[in-house]
Structure formats: structure tokens, C-alpha cells
Amino acid sequence: MSKYSRAFKITLAQQCLNGVSSPRALGKQLSIPYSQIRYWSKVYSFNGEESFLPPKFPRTAKDKADILKRMWSENWSLTYTSAFYNLPSPGTLSVWLREFDQSGLQGLQPKKRGCPSMKKQNQESNDKSIDEMTLEELRDELEYRRTEVAVLKKLEALDEMKRQQAKKKRQSPKG
């Protein structure tokens, strides 16, 4: 989610492009970096009413590579290219460039979003009998169990403390 609404960005861009106000003056008045307002104006001048809309389909690695190739062939800046292709910010292109430099076309592949799933614990150690475990595994198991017991004791003590406080509140005279 963007910090500023699409309508807000379009309004500011129109004011700048129509000569009503300068990006610097608007930036000072609204406490927004004027370079940001200048970028929004550039995006709006290229894309009109389609500005600041997300792409209809996620960009593929080929799409991203084509954008980078055009930027290089036309000798465009990151800002100009980002505005031309209606990207959220020039920083998006910077990320694509870094990923392309590190991993080539493979680095431009869309990434999975969200938190990675939790890894399942290795069940081999849980299935081993005590006789099959190494000394190191036994020590790790002992440390884990001791920690587990300590946590349970603390939770029990906390629960008991809460019960005592509730009991005191009920017994205290109302005044």
C-alpha cells in the first residue's frame, strides 16, 4: 500500500504540469521531497490517467529484461525509465539492475511473497532411542528439555501470580 493515494499524486502532478505550483513549493508546503513530486509529474506526463495503477499482470523476467534493455539502448536514466514504464519508484529499477547483475535473467524471476513457511523439525532425532544417540545429541536433548521445563515453570508461576492478584482484588474492601 502506498503512503499517498493515487488521486493525491495525480492532483499534485497536474498542479505542477499546469504551472499552478512548482514541485519545490509543493514539497515545502506538504513536507514531501520535491524530487518525489517531480517524479509523480513525470509519470503523469507519460501515462496520463493510467498513472500509478498497478500492472494488469505481474511483470515477467522477460518484461523486466526488456525494460532494462530499452533503458540501456536509449541511454535513459533510472528516473526517466521508471516514469515511462509507470513503475512505483526509480528504486524498483535499481533492484532489478542489482538482481540482474548478480544472477542474470534468473535474478529477474518473480519472487514468492509473504513469509516463508516454517521448516519442519528433523524427525530423525525424535525417533532415535537413547541408546542410538551420540553424546552431543544427548546433551542437546537435555538442554532442550531443561529449557522447556524452565519455561513451563515460569508460565505456571505467572499464572499463580495472576490468580493471587485477582484474589486480593476480590477480597479488598470497596471504599
PyMOL commands that place a pseudoatom at each C-alpha (Angstrom):
pseudoatom trace, name=CA, resn=MET, resi=1, chain=A, elem=C, hetatm=0, pos=[0.000, 0.000, 0.000]
pseudoatom trace, name=CA, resn=SER, resi=2, chain=A, elem=C, hetatm=0, pos=[1.330, 3.383, -0.992]
pseudoatom trace, name=CA, resn=LYS, resi=3, chain=A, elem=C, hetatm=0, pos=[1.759, 6.154, 1.536]
pseudoatom trace, name=CA, resn=TYR, resi=4, chain=A, elem=C, hetatm=0, pos=[-0.066, 8.584, -0.747]
pseudoatom trace, name=CA, resn=SER, resi=5, chain=A, elem=C, hetatm=0, pos=[-3.262, 7.905, -2.665]
pseudoatom trace, name=CA, resn=ARG, resi=6, chain=A, elem=C, hetatm=0, pos=[-3.366, 7.770, -6.432]
pseudoatom trace, name=CA, resn=ALA, resi=7, chain=A, elem=C, hetatm=0, pos=[-5.740, 10.753, -6.549]
pseudoatom trace, name=CA, resn=PHE, resi=8, chain=A, elem=C, hetatm=0, pos=[-3.368, 12.813, -4.392]
pseudoatom trace, name=CA, resn=LYS, resi=9, chain=A, elem=C, hetatm=0, pos=[-0.411, 12.042, -6.670]
pseudoatom trace, name=CA, resn=ILE, resi=10, chain=A, elem=C, hetatm=0, pos=[-2.406, 12.914, -9.792]
pseudoatom trace, name=CA, resn=THR, resi=11, chain=A, elem=C, hetatm=0, pos=[-3.610, 16.198, -8.269]
pseudoatom trace, name=CA, resn=LEU, resi=12, chain=A, elem=C, hetatm=0, pos=[-0.074, 17.283, -7.385]
pseudoatom trace, name=CA, resn=ALA, resi=13, chain=A, elem=C, hetatm=0, pos=[1.255, 16.192, -10.780]
pseudoatom trace, name=CA, resn=GLN, resi=14, chain=A, elem=C, hetatm=0, pos=[-1.463, 18.181, -12.564]
pseudoatom trace, name=CA, resn=GLN, resi=15, chain=A, elem=C, hetatm=0, pos=[-0.720, 21.276, -10.486]
pseudoatom trace, name=CA, resn=CYS, resi=16, chain=A, elem=C, hetatm=0, pos=[2.945, 21.077, -11.448]
pseudoatom trace, name=CA, resn=LEU, resi=17, chain=A, elem=C, hetatm=0, pos=[2.344, 20.352, -15.125]
pseudoatom trace, name=CA, resn=ASN, resi=18, chain=A, elem=C, hetatm=0, pos=[-0.269, 23.140, -15.407]
pseudoatom trace, name=CA, resn=GLY, resi=19, chain=A, elem=C, hetatm=0, pos=[2.132, 25.640, -13.836]
pseudoatom trace, name=CA, resn=VAL, resi=20, chain=A, elem=C, hetatm=0, pos=[-0.068, 26.215, -10.785]
pseudoatom trace, name=CA, resn=SER, resi=21, chain=A, elem=C, hetatm=0, pos=[2.796, 25.389, -8.443]
pseudoatom trace, name=CA, resn=SER, resi=22, chain=A, elem=C, hetatm=0, pos=[6.350, 24.094, -8.591]
pseudoatom trace, name=CA, resn=PRO, resi=23, chain=A, elem=C, hetatm=0, pos=[7.430, 20.717, -7.159]
pseudoatom trace, name=CA, resn=ARG, resi=24, chain=A, elem=C, hetatm=0, pos=[9.728, 22.539, -4.749]
pseudoatom trace, name=CA, resn=ALA, resi=25, chain=A, elem=C, hetatm=0, pos=[6.961, 24.826, -3.437]
pseudoatom trace, name=CA, resn=LEU, resi=26, chain=A, elem=C, hetatm=0, pos=[4.506, 21.955, -3.072]
pseudoatom trace, name=CA, resn=GLY, resi=27, chain=A, elem=C, hetatm=0, pos=[7.141, 19.834, -1.389]
pseudoatom trace, name=CA, resn=LYS, resi=28, chain=A, elem=C, hetatm=0, pos=[7.892, 22.542, 1.132]
pseudoatom trace, name=CA, resn=GLN, resi=29, chain=A, elem=C, hetatm=0, pos=[4.192, 23.191, 1.776]
pseudoatom trace, name=CA, resn=LEU, resi=30, chain=A, elem=C, hetatm=0, pos=[3.306, 19.483, 2.209]
pseudoatom trace, name=CA, resn=SER, resi=31, chain=A, elem=C, hetatm=0, pos=[6.598, 18.224, 3.705]
pseudoatom trace, name=CA, resn=ILE, resi=32, chain=A, elem=C, hetatm=0, pos=[7.173, 15.862, 0.788]
pseudoatom trace, name=CA, resn=PRO, resi=33, chain=A, elem=C, hetatm=0, pos=[10.534, 15.665, -1.002]
pseudoatom trace, name=CA, resn=TYR, resi=34, chain=A, elem=C, hetatm=0, pos=[10.216, 17.753, -4.147]
pseudoatom trace, name=CA, resn=SER, resi=35, chain=A, elem=C, hetatm=0, pos=[12.041, 15.069, -6.123]
pseudoatom trace, name=CA, resn=GLN, resi=36, chain=A, elem=C, hetatm=0, pos=[9.111, 12.755, -5.338]
pseudoatom trace, name=CA, resn=ILE, resi=37, chain=A, elem=C, hetatm=0, pos=[6.591, 15.290, -6.650]
pseudoatom trace, name=CA, resn=ARG, resi=38, chain=A, elem=C, hetatm=0, pos=[8.781, 15.860, -9.720]
pseudoatom trace, name=CA, resn=TYR, resi=39, chain=A, elem=C, hetatm=0, pos=[8.784, 12.072, -10.325]
pseudoatom trace, name=CA, resn=TRP, resi=40, chain=A, elem=C, hetatm=0, pos=[4.985, 11.903, -9.997]
pseudoatom trace, name=CA, resn=SER, resi=41, chain=A, elem=C, hetatm=0, pos=[4.693, 14.718, -12.540]
pseudoatom trace, name=CA, resn=LYS, resi=42, chain=A, elem=C, hetatm=0, pos=[6.933, 12.841, -14.942]
pseudoatom trace, name=CA, resn=VAL, resi=43, chain=A, elem=C, hetatm=0, pos=[4.921, 9.629, -14.525]
pseudoatom trace, name=CA, resn=TYR, resi=44, chain=A, elem=C, hetatm=0, pos=[1.684, 11.515, -15.135]
pseudoatom trace, name=CA, resn=SER, resi=45, chain=A, elem=C, hetatm=0, pos=[3.044, 13.305, -18.207]
pseudoatom trace, name=CA, resn=PHE, resi=46, chain=A, elem=C, hetatm=0, pos=[3.914, 9.917, -19.787]
pseudoatom trace, name=CA, resn=ASN, resi=47, chain=A, elem=C, hetatm=0, pos=[0.967, 7.821, -18.655]
pseudoatom trace, name=CA, resn=GLY, resi=48, chain=A, elem=C, hetatm=0, pos=[-1.931, 10.233, -18.113]
pseudoatom trace, name=CA, resn=GLU, resi=49, chain=A, elem=C, hetatm=0, pos=[-4.940, 8.708, -16.375]
pseudoatom trace, name=CA, resn=GLU, resi=50, chain=A, elem=C, hetatm=0, pos=[-3.251, 5.278, -16.315]
pseudoatom trace, name=CA, resn=SER, resi=51, chain=A, elem=C, hetatm=0, pos=[-0.615, 6.667, -13.935]
pseudoatom trace, name=CA, resn=PHE, resi=52, chain=A, elem=C, hetatm=0, pos=[0.017, 4.981, -10.601]
pseudoatom trace, name=CA, resn=LEU, resi=53, chain=A, elem=C, hetatm=0, pos=[-2.093, 1.946, -11.437]
pseudoatom trace, name=CA, resn=PRO, resi=54, chain=A, elem=C, hetatm=0, pos=[-0.524, -1.454, -10.801]
pseudoatom trace, name=CA, resn=PRO, resi=55, chain=A, elem=C, hetatm=0, pos=[0.213, -3.516, -13.914]
pseudoatom trace, name=CA, resn=LYS, resi=56, chain=A, elem=C, hetatm=0, pos=[-2.646, -5.726, -15.079]
pseudoatom trace, name=CA, resn=PHE, resi=57, chain=A, elem=C, hetatm=0, pos=[-0.344, -8.757, -14.924]
pseudoatom trace, name=CA, resn=PRO, resi=58, chain=A, elem=C, hetatm=0, pos=[2.807, -9.283, -12.865]
pseudoatom trace, name=CA, resn=ARG, resi=59, chain=A, elem=C, hetatm=0, pos=[5.933, -8.435, -14.845]
pseudoatom trace, name=CA, resn=THR, resi=60, chain=A, elem=C, hetatm=0, pos=[7.814, -11.487, -16.014]
pseudoatom trace, name=CA, resn=ALA, resi=61, chain=A, elem=C, hetatm=0, pos=[11.589, -11.766, -16.112]
pseudoatom trace, name=CA, resn=LYS, resi=62, chain=A, elem=C, hetatm=0, pos=[11.407, -11.134, -19.882]
pseudoatom trace, name=CA, resn=ASP, resi=63, chain=A, elem=C, hetatm=0, pos=[9.369, -7.941, -19.337]
pseudoatom trace, name=CA, resn=LYS, resi=64, chain=A, elem=C, hetatm=0, pos=[11.888, -6.679, -16.807]
pseudoatom trace, name=CA, resn=ALA, resi=65, chain=A, elem=C, hetatm=0, pos=[14.810, -7.549, -19.096]
pseudoatom trace, name=CA, resn=ASP, resi=66, chain=A, elem=C, hetatm=0, pos=[13.125, -5.731, -21.997]
pseudoatom trace, name=CA, resn=ILE, resi=67, chain=A, elem=C, hetatm=0, pos=[12.699, -2.613, -19.849]
pseudoatom trace, name=CA, resn=LEU, resi=68, chain=A, elem=C, hetatm=0, pos=[16.369, -2.722, -18.820]
pseudoatom trace, name=CA, resn=LYS, resi=69, chain=A, elem=C, hetatm=0, pos=[17.485, -3.261, -22.463]
pseudoatom trace, name=CA, resn=ARG, resi=70, chain=A, elem=C, hetatm=0, pos=[15.443, -0.289, -23.645]
pseudoatom trace, name=CA, resn=MET, resi=71, chain=A, elem=C, hetatm=0, pos=[16.891, 1.868, -20.866]
pseudoatom trace, name=CA, resn=TRP, resi=72, chain=A, elem=C, hetatm=0, pos=[20.417, 0.922, -21.952]
pseudoatom trace, name=CA, resn=SER, resi=73, chain=A, elem=C, hetatm=0, pos=[19.771, 1.241, -25.711]
pseudoatom trace, name=CA, resn=GLU, resi=74, chain=A, elem=C, hetatm=0, pos=[18.048, 4.635, -25.390]
pseudoatom trace, name=CA, resn=ASN, resi=75, chain=A, elem=C, hetatm=0, pos=[20.560, 5.763, -22.750]
pseudoatom trace, name=CA, resn=TRP, resi=76, chain=A, elem=C, hetatm=0, pos=[17.723, 6.702, -20.372]
pseudoatom trace, name=CA, resn=SER, resi=77, chain=A, elem=C, hetatm=0, pos=[18.180, 7.429, -16.669]
pseudoatom trace, name=CA, resn=LEU, resi=78, chain=A, elem=C, hetatm=0, pos=[16.615, 5.275, -13.973]
pseudoatom trace, name=CA, resn=THR, resi=79, chain=A, elem=C, hetatm=0, pos=[14.103, 8.017, -13.188]
pseudoatom trace, name=CA, resn=TYR, resi=80, chain=A, elem=C, hetatm=0, pos=[13.097, 8.583, -16.797]
pseudoatom trace, name=CA, resn=THR, resi=81, chain=A, elem=C, hetatm=0, pos=[12.736, 4.850, -17.476]
pseudoatom trace, name=CA, resn=SER, resi=82, chain=A, elem=C, hetatm=0, pos=[10.746, 4.300, -14.279]
pseudoatom trace, name=CA, resn=ALA, resi=83, chain=A, elem=C, hetatm=0, pos=[8.381, 7.147, -15.117]
pseudoatom trace, name=CA, resn=PHE, resi=84, chain=A, elem=C, hetatm=0, pos=[7.997, 5.978, -18.724]
pseudoatom trace, name=CA, resn=TYR, resi=85, chain=A, elem=C, hetatm=0, pos=[7.007, 2.460, -17.606]
pseudoatom trace, name=CA, resn=ASN, resi=86, chain=A, elem=C, hetatm=0, pos=[4.824, 3.709, -14.712]
pseudoatom trace, name=CA, resn=LEU, resi=87, chain=A, elem=C, hetatm=0, pos=[6.911, 1.982, -12.029]
pseudoatom trace, name=CA, resn=PRO, resi=88, chain=A, elem=C, hetatm=0, pos=[6.211, 2.839, -8.369]
pseudoatom trace, name=CA, resn=SER, resi=89, chain=A, elem=C, hetatm=0, pos=[9.644, 4.444, -7.977]
pseudoatom trace, name=CA, resn=PRO, resi=90, chain=A, elem=C, hetatm=0, pos=[13.089, 4.528, -9.595]
pseudoatom trace, name=CA, resn=GLY, resi=91, chain=A, elem=C, hetatm=0, pos=[14.171, 2.275, -6.739]
pseudoatom trace, name=CA, resn=THR, resi=92, chain=A, elem=C, hetatm=0, pos=[12.287, -0.591, -8.393]
pseudoatom trace, name=CA, resn=LEU, resi=93, chain=A, elem=C, hetatm=0, pos=[14.621, -0.390, -11.380]
pseudoatom trace, name=CA, resn=SER, resi=94, chain=A, elem=C, hetatm=0, pos=[17.630, -0.225, -9.072]
pseudoatom trace, name=CA, resn=VAL, resi=95, chain=A, elem=C, hetatm=0, pos=[16.558, -3.511, -7.501]
pseudoatom trace, name=CA, resn=TRP, resi=96, chain=A, elem=C, hetatm=0, pos=[16.088, -5.111, -10.934]
pseudoatom trace, name=CA, resn=LEU, resi=97, chain=A, elem=C, hetatm=0, pos=[19.548, -3.927, -12.001]
pseudoatom trace, name=CA, resn=ARG, resi=98, chain=A, elem=C, hetatm=0, pos=[21.184, -5.332, -8.883]
pseudoatom trace, name=CA, resn=GLU, resi=99, chain=A, elem=C, hetatm=0, pos=[19.376, -8.671, -9.273]
pseudoatom trace, name=CA, resn=PHE, resi=100, chain=A, elem=C, hetatm=0, pos=[20.309, -8.824, -12.957]
pseudoatom trace, name=CA, resn=ASP, resi=101, chain=A, elem=C, hetatm=0, pos=[23.968, -8.075, -12.183]
pseudoatom trace, name=CA, resn=GLN, resi=102, chain=A, elem=C, hetatm=0, pos=[24.069, -10.769, -9.502]
pseudoatom trace, name=CA, resn=SER, resi=103, chain=A, elem=C, hetatm=0, pos=[22.073, -13.559, -11.167]
pseudoatom trace, name=CA, resn=GLY, resi=104, chain=A, elem=C, hetatm=0, pos=[21.375, -12.597, -14.760]
pseudoatom trace, name=CA, resn=LEU, resi=105, chain=A, elem=C, hetatm=0, pos=[17.917, -13.250, -16.199]
pseudoatom trace, name=CA, resn=GLN, resi=106, chain=A, elem=C, hetatm=0, pos=[17.248, -15.749, -13.390]
pseudoatom trace, name=CA, resn=GLY, resi=107, chain=A, elem=C, hetatm=0, pos=[17.512, -12.910, -10.849]
pseudoatom trace, name=CA, resn=LEU, resi=108, chain=A, elem=C, hetatm=0, pos=[14.596, -11.125, -12.518]
pseudoatom trace, name=CA, resn=GLN, resi=109, chain=A, elem=C, hetatm=0, pos=[12.185, -14.014, -11.919]
pseudoatom trace, name=CA, resn=PRO, resi=110, chain=A, elem=C, hetatm=0, pos=[9.198, -13.001, -9.745]
pseudoatom trace, name=CA, resn=LYS, resi=111, chain=A, elem=C, hetatm=0, pos=[9.764, -13.798, -6.080]
pseudoatom trace, name=CA, resn=LYS, resi=112, chain=A, elem=C, hetatm=0, pos=[7.321, -15.551, -3.806]
pseudoatom trace, name=CA, resn=ARG, resi=113, chain=A, elem=C, hetatm=0, pos=[5.659, -13.063, -1.500]
pseudoatom trace, name=CA, resn=GLY, resi=114, chain=A, elem=C, hetatm=0, pos=[4.881, -13.400, 2.175]
pseudoatom trace, name=CA, resn=CYS, resi=115, chain=A, elem=C, hetatm=0, pos=[6.650, -15.153, 4.988]
pseudoatom trace, name=CA, resn=PRO, resi=116, chain=A, elem=C, hetatm=0, pos=[8.488, -18.358, 4.230]
pseudoatom trace, name=CA, resn=SER, resi=117, chain=A, elem=C, hetatm=0, pos=[6.873, -21.457, 5.657]
pseudoatom trace, name=CA, resn=MET, resi=118, chain=A, elem=C, hetatm=0, pos=[8.354, -22.833, 8.842]
pseudoatom trace, name=CA, resn=LYS, resi=119, chain=A, elem=C, hetatm=0, pos=[10.722, -25.735, 8.388]
pseudoatom trace, name=CA, resn=LYS, resi=120, chain=A, elem=C, hetatm=0, pos=[9.681, -28.985, 9.953]
pseudoatom trace, name=CA, resn=GLN, resi=121, chain=A, elem=C, hetatm=0, pos=[11.902, -30.253, 12.726]
pseudoatom trace, name=CA, resn=ASN, resi=122, chain=A, elem=C, hetatm=0, pos=[14.172, -33.103, 11.853]
pseudoatom trace, name=CA, resn=GLN, resi=123, chain=A, elem=C, hetatm=0, pos=[12.204, -36.136, 12.976]
pseudoatom trace, name=CA, resn=GLU, resi=124, chain=A, elem=C, hetatm=0, pos=[15.200, -38.469, 12.922]
pseudoatom trace, name=CA, resn=SER, resi=125, chain=A, elem=C, hetatm=0, pos=[16.472, -37.185, 16.267]
pseudoatom trace, name=CA, resn=ASN, resi=126, chain=A, elem=C, hetatm=0, pos=[12.992, -37.560, 17.809]
pseudoatom trace, name=CA, resn=ASP, resi=127, chain=A, elem=C, hetatm=0, pos=[12.680, -41.167, 16.632]
pseudoatom trace, name=CA, resn=LYS, resi=128, chain=A, elem=C, hetatm=0, pos=[16.081, -42.293, 17.891]
pseudoatom trace, name=CA, resn=SER, resi=129, chain=A, elem=C, hetatm=0, pos=[16.238, -44.205, 21.112]
pseudoatom trace, name=CA, resn=ILE, resi=130, chain=A, elem=C, hetatm=0, pos=[18.593, -43.001, 23.840]
pseudoatom trace, name=CA, resn=ASP, resi=131, chain=A, elem=C, hetatm=0, pos=[20.990, -45.850, 23.049]
pseudoatom trace, name=CA, resn=GLU, resi=132, chain=A, elem=C, hetatm=0, pos=[21.323, -44.705, 19.415]
pseudoatom trace, name=CA, resn=MET, resi=133, chain=A, elem=C, hetatm=0, pos=[22.029, -41.035, 20.235]
pseudoatom trace, name=CA, resn=THR, resi=134, chain=A, elem=C, hetatm=0, pos=[25.526, -39.610, 20.332]
pseudoatom trace, name=CA, resn=LEU, resi=135, chain=A, elem=C, hetatm=0, pos=[26.785, -37.788, 23.394]
pseudoatom trace, name=CA, resn=GLU, resi=136, chain=A, elem=C, hetatm=0, pos=[26.338, -34.451, 21.578]
pseudoatom trace, name=CA, resn=GLU, resi=137, chain=A, elem=C, hetatm=0, pos=[22.720, -35.285, 20.667]
pseudoatom trace, name=CA, resn=LEU, resi=138, chain=A, elem=C, hetatm=0, pos=[22.008, -36.348, 24.253]
pseudoatom trace, name=CA, resn=ARG, resi=139, chain=A, elem=C, hetatm=0, pos=[23.412, -33.066, 25.570]
pseudoatom trace, name=CA, resn=ASP, resi=140, chain=A, elem=C, hetatm=0, pos=[21.331, -31.072, 23.073]
pseudoatom trace, name=CA, resn=GLU, resi=141, chain=A, elem=C, hetatm=0, pos=[18.219, -33.035, 24.041]
pseudoatom trace, name=CA, resn=LEU, resi=142, chain=A, elem=C, hetatm=0, pos=[18.898, -32.467, 27.745]
pseudoatom trace, name=CA, resn=GLU, resi=143, chain=A, elem=C, hetatm=0, pos=[19.403, -28.728, 27.218]
pseudoatom trace, name=CA, resn=TYR, resi=144, chain=A, elem=C, hetatm=0, pos=[16.172, -28.536, 25.203]
pseudoatom trace, name=CA, resn=ARG, resi=145, chain=A, elem=C, hetatm=0, pos=[14.203, -30.396, 27.892]
pseudoatom trace, name=CA, resn=ARG, resi=146, chain=A, elem=C, hetatm=0, pos=[15.627, -28.258, 30.699]
pseudoatom trace, name=CA, resn=THR, resi=147, chain=A, elem=C, hetatm=0, pos=[14.689, -25.096, 28.808]
pseudoatom trace, name=CA, resn=GLU, resi=148, chain=A, elem=C, hetatm=0, pos=[11.223, -26.458, 28.165]
pseudoatom trace, name=CA, resn=VAL, resi=149, chain=A, elem=C, hetatm=0, pos=[10.713, -27.238, 31.869]
pseudoatom trace, name=CA, resn=ALA, resi=150, chain=A, elem=C, hetatm=0, pos=[12.003, -23.788, 32.885]
pseudoatom trace, name=CA, resn=VAL, resi=151, chain=A, elem=C, hetatm=0, pos=[9.553, -22.085, 30.535]
pseudoatom trace, name=CA, resn=LEU, resi=152, chain=A, elem=C, hetatm=0, pos=[6.676, -24.164, 31.849]
pseudoatom trace, name=CA, resn=LYS, resi=153, chain=A, elem=C, hetatm=0, pos=[7.617, -23.346, 35.456]
pseudoatom trace, name=CA, resn=LYS, resi=154, chain=A, elem=C, hetatm=0, pos=[7.728, -19.626, 34.657]
pseudoatom trace, name=CA, resn=LEU, resi=155, chain=A, elem=C, hetatm=0, pos=[4.325, -19.795, 32.958]
pseudoatom trace, name=CA, resn=GLU, resi=156, chain=A, elem=C, hetatm=0, pos=[2.906, -21.648, 35.956]
pseudoatom trace, name=CA, resn=ALA, resi=157, chain=A, elem=C, hetatm=0, pos=[4.371, -19.061, 38.361]
pseudoatom trace, name=CA, resn=LEU, resi=158, chain=A, elem=C, hetatm=0, pos=[2.967, -16.222, 36.271]
pseudoatom trace, name=CA, resn=ASP, resi=159, chain=A, elem=C, hetatm=0, pos=[-0.460, -17.861, 36.240]
pseudoatom trace, name=CA, resn=GLU, resi=160, chain=A, elem=C, hetatm=0, pos=[-0.314, -18.331, 40.012]
pseudoatom trace, name=CA, resn=MET, resi=161, chain=A, elem=C, hetatm=0, pos=[0.691, -14.677, 40.493]
pseudoatom trace, name=CA, resn=LYS, resi=162, chain=A, elem=C, hetatm=0, pos=[-2.278, -13.541, 38.391]
pseudoatom trace, name=CA, resn=ARG, resi=163, chain=A, elem=C, hetatm=0, pos=[-4.631, -15.714, 40.444]
pseudoatom trace, name=CA, resn=GLN, resi=164, chain=A, elem=C, hetatm=0, pos=[-3.234, -14.242, 43.683]
pseudoatom trace, name=CA, resn=GLN, resi=165, chain=A, elem=C, hetatm=0, pos=[-3.710, -10.685, 42.400]
pseudoatom trace, name=CA, resn=ALA, resi=166, chain=A, elem=C, hetatm=0, pos=[-7.277, -11.445, 41.343]
pseudoatom trace, name=CA, resn=LYS, resi=167, chain=A, elem=C, hetatm=0, pos=[-7.971, -12.983, 44.741]
pseudoatom trace, name=CA, resn=LYS, resi=168, chain=A, elem=C, hetatm=0, pos=[-6.590, -9.871, 46.510]
pseudoatom trace, name=CA, resn=LYS, resi=169, chain=A, elem=C, hetatm=0, pos=[-8.779, -7.601, 44.378]
pseudoatom trace, name=CA, resn=ARG, resi=170, chain=A, elem=C, hetatm=0, pos=[-11.880, -9.590, 45.290]
pseudoatom trace, name=CA, resn=GLN, resi=171, chain=A, elem=C, hetatm=0, pos=[-11.017, -9.541, 48.997]
pseudoatom trace, name=CA, resn=SER, resi=172, chain=A, elem=C, hetatm=0, pos=[-10.091, -5.871, 49.251]
pseudoatom trace, name=CA, resn=PRO, resi=173, chain=A, elem=C, hetatm=0, pos=[-12.810, -3.728, 50.841]
pseudoatom trace, name=CA, resn=LYS, resi=174, chain=A, elem=C, hetatm=0, pos=[-14.651, -1.450, 48.480]
pseudoatom trace, name=CA, resn=GLY, resi=175, chain=A, elem=C, hetatm=0, pos=[-14.404, 2.109, 49.503]
for i in range(1, 175): cmd.bond("trace and resi %d" % i, "trace and resi %d" % (i + 1))
show_as sticks, trace
zoom trace
